[in-house]
């Protein structure tokens, strides 16, 4: 995958340089250029070199970010703060404990989803990509004195209807361990949420909180909260895409290639 994308990006930049080189050669064919107009082609190798250097800084930033998130996940859970709403960014991906009770009458489903475990890998024996949904349930939290949204975990399509998992609808006051999350954004071509139909494709914290009449607080229940017949907890994705190294190679390779091509063009111009 790395080399496939690298080759694709490299070929695009290479063709761009060839296009402008041919335009230059055609324009001045058989005539002596009156100025050093060809020097503008230096923009390409200098720009791609700058982009490669910028991607090095982006790579370091992403590595540091992943490291911080991993260290957060390893910390022991702490009671969710009363003023968690003012600390969501600081507490994101932090394990917390909550006491309270679920209100299953306001349950929502976020789908389609496939089951994952805490190692972010498909579950063996789950037919690879069996469709299902995340069960999002309001939880009256004693610590915050408010209702919060809890992603209880994944259920298969056959048990998306609550009536098909009565034993999993936990009743009474309990304590859960969960991971604090913030809102998400819809992908460019991703499906839209339809609150009027109670259909949720992505984590729109504001809209889902308004729909369920809760605080704008979201936590993902961890695997220890799983009960027989209920949603499977531990469905938090913490791995971030990190393709900056690929971009570093791409931009530096383009800078080297186009720089060499410019040098060859420069020698031809000097001979005229």
N, C-alpha and C positions, 0 to 999 in steps of 0.2 A: 504493500500500500504506500509506504514511504517513497520508494523509487518511482512508482507509477505517478504519484502526484508531482514529484520532483521533475520528472521528464515532461509532464504536461505543462507545468509552469515555465520550465526552461525553454521549451519549444515556442511557447507564446511570445516570450520576450525576445528570443532569437529571431523569430519571423518579423517582429516589430522593427528591429534594427535593420534587417535586410530590406524591408519595405522602404524605409527612409533612405537607406544607402542607395538603392536603385533609383529613387526619385532624384537624389543628388547627382548621380552619375548621368542620368538621362538629361537633366536640365543643363549640365555643363559639358555634354559630350561634344567634342570637336572644338571647344573654345576654352580660352584661358579664363578662369574665374577672376573677376575683378576685385574680389575681396576674399577674406578667409571665412566665407560663409559656411564651409564644411565644419567649422569648429563647433557649431551648435550641436553636432552629433555627440560631442563629449558629454552632453547632458545625460545621455542614457547610462554610460558606465559610472559616472559620478553619482547619479541618482540611485542606481541599483546598489552601489557600494554603501551609500548612506542608509538605504532601506535594510541592507543586511546587518549593518551596525546597530540600527534601531531594534531589529529583531533579537539581537543578543541581549539587550536590556530587557525586552519583553520576555525572553526566555527565563532570565534570572528572576524577574518578577513573578512569573507563573510557578517556578520551582519553589520560591519562598512561600507563595500562597498555599500551594499544596502541602508543604511542610507544616505550615501553621494550622491548617485544617486537620491534618493527621494528628498533630499534637493535641488539638482540642478534643478529638474523638477519644483519645487515650486517657483523658482526665476522668477522675471519678465523678459520678453525678452529684450535683448539688441541688438543694431545694430551689424550685423556680422562684425568682425574686418577685416581690409584690409589684414592683415597677418595671417588669420585664419589657413592657411596651417601649420604654425609653432606652432600652439597652439591646434591642433586637440585633443590630449589626454586630455588637460585641459578643453576643451570646450565640450567634448562628453556628450550628454544628456542635454546640456544647450539650453534653448530656445533663438532663435535669430530672428531678423527681416531682411528681404532682400527686396530690390526694384529692379525691372527689368522686363524682359519679357521672356516667354517660346519660345522655338524653337521646335514645335511639329513634325517637319520633321525628327528629330533624336530620337524620342521616342523609349524606350525599355520597354519590359515586363519582370517582374520577377515572375515566376510561377512554380508550382501551389501554391496558397495561399488561406487562408480562411479569411473572414472579422473579424476584432476585433474592439473593441472600446477602448477608453483611460483607461477603467478599466480592460483591458486585458481579457474581457469575450466575448463569442460568441454573436452576435447580435440576439435578439429575432426576430422570424419571418423570419430568413434568412436560414431556413431549416437546421440549425445546422452547416453543414460543406459544404455549397455550394462552388464549386471550382471557382477560379477566379485568378486574377493577380494583382501585384502592378505595377502601371504605373510610369516609371522612365523617366523624361523629362529634357533635358538640359535647364538651366535658365541663361540668361545673367544678371549677378549680378552687379549692379552699384557700390556697396561698394567694392567688390574685383577686379573690372575691369576685370572680367574673366567669363567664363561659368562654372557653377557648376551643379551637378546632384541633382535633387529634386525628392524624392519619393512622388508623388502627392497623392497616396493612392490606395485604392482597387477598382477594377471593377469586376463584374461577368463575367463568361466565355462568355456569350452571347454578351458582350460589350467590349471584348478585342480588337476587330478591331476598330481603331479610327473612321472609317466611321459610326459606330453604336452609336457614342456619339458626334456628331458635336457641340452641344450646350455646351459641357463640355470642349472644346478646347479653353481655355481662350486666348484672344488676347490683345495686347497692354501692356503698362507698368502698373504693379500692385505692391502692397506690400503684402508679405506673412510672416507668423510666422511659424517657423519650428524648428526642434530639430537636433542638430549636431550629426552626427554619424561617426564612423570610419569603416574601412573594417572588413570583417568577414572571417572565415575560413570554408572550406568545411568539413562536418562530414565524419567520416571514411567510412561510407557506403552511403553517400549522392551522388546524381547525379552530374555529371560534367557540367560546363557551356560549351556552344557551341557557341562561338563568331561568327563563320562563318555562323551559322544559326540564329543569334540574339536570342538565347535561353539562358536565365539566371535563374539558380536555386538558387543561393546564391549571397550574396553581395561581389563580388570581385571588390573592389574599383579601383584598378590599371587597371585591364583589361577592366572594363566598361567605365572608363574615357578615356582610349585609343581608345576604339571602338567609343565613341561619340565625341571624340576630345574636352574634357573638362579638367578643373583642377581636381586634386584628392581631391575633396571636395564633401561631401554627406550630405544632410539634409532631414529629414522626415517632410513633411508639416503637420501641425496639423489640427484638426477638423474644425477650423474657415476658412480654405481655401476651404472647400467643396462648389462646385457650383452645381446647379441642372443639372443632366445629366452627370456630370463629376465624376472623382474618389472620393472616400470617404476618406478624410484625417483622421489623428489621428491613424495611424496604427503602432505606435512605441511600441515595447515590451521592457519593462524595468525590468520585474521580472526575477531574476536570480535563477537558481536551487540552493537549499540549503539543501543538504542531509547530512551535516556533523554531525548533532546530531545523526542521525541513525548510522553513522559509529562509533561515540563515544560509544554508547550502545553496538554495535556489538563487537568491539575490547576489551572493558573492560569485557564484558560477557565471551568472549573466554579466556581472561587472567585468570579470576576467575575459569572457568571450567577446563582449562588445568592445572592450578596451583594445583587445588584440586586433579586431576587425577595423577599428578606427585607425590603429597604427598602420595597417596595411593600406588603407585608403589614403592616409596622409602621405605615405611614400609615393603612391601613384600620382597624387596631386603635385608633389614637389618635382617630379620628373618632367612635368609639362612645361 
